[in-house]
Amino acid sequence: MKDIYILGIGRNTVTVMDLAEDCGYRICGLLHYSHDRVGETYFGHRITGCFEDILQQPSLAGTSFALSMGDLSIRRRIYSRIAERGGDIPTLIHPTCVVSPRATIHQGVHVMPCSIVQGDSVVGENTVITVNSVVAHSATVGSHCLISGNVMIGAYTTIGDQTHIGQGATVVSGKVGRVGTHCILGAGSVLLTDMPDHSIYVGNPARFLKSNAHE
């Protein structure tokens, strides 16, 4: 077993803890964004410090981390700072997943239970694919994205960086060429058209709701 720290103590943290352990890691500590909760116990593990306790160190070589925060901007920033210091951010793929050996999965990706990533697809660094979701063949999901549960990403689609696809949404093969960067597709939506950068679409069929440029 290899030790790993879990960063970000919130509602999603327990799922990342489960994923890390199911992938053969031993949780050696939890890190919160501030010192407010240091010393608390969260599902049997102690909160040992805050992000800056780690990120102020000149080198993190030989230390492994898993990020559990849901805010994609924070995830990207913390991921970059760990990587700059040589920290290990392993890809975690649950044993129940089906991931094609002909798919390309980049560093720091989390693939939660019962998801499928088909061949000739690409998943960018630090992206999370949650439970029961599918990335179809020849699709590309960018870096620092969140693909929620029960999502279908259709074939030949490209998803831009820092985009969130909500629970139960479908991106239809052959209809959608590109979903832009910093986008949100609402839960349960069925997308039949491209989405420009910094946009929010909702509904069935999905329609433009508002700009996401301030995020």
Salt bridges, closest charged atoms under 4 A:
ASP3 OD1 - ARG26 NE 2.72
GLU21 OE2 - HIS45 NE2 3.60
ASP22 OD2 - HIS94 NE2 2.92
GLU40 OE1 - ARG37 NE 2.99
GLU52 OE2 - ARG81 NH1 3.04
ASP53 OD1 - HIS35 NE2 3.16
GLU84 OE1 - ARG85 NH1 3.83
ASP88 OD2 - LYS2 NZ 3.44
ASP197 OD1 - ARG178 NH1 3.02
GLU215 OE2 - HIS214 NE2 2.83
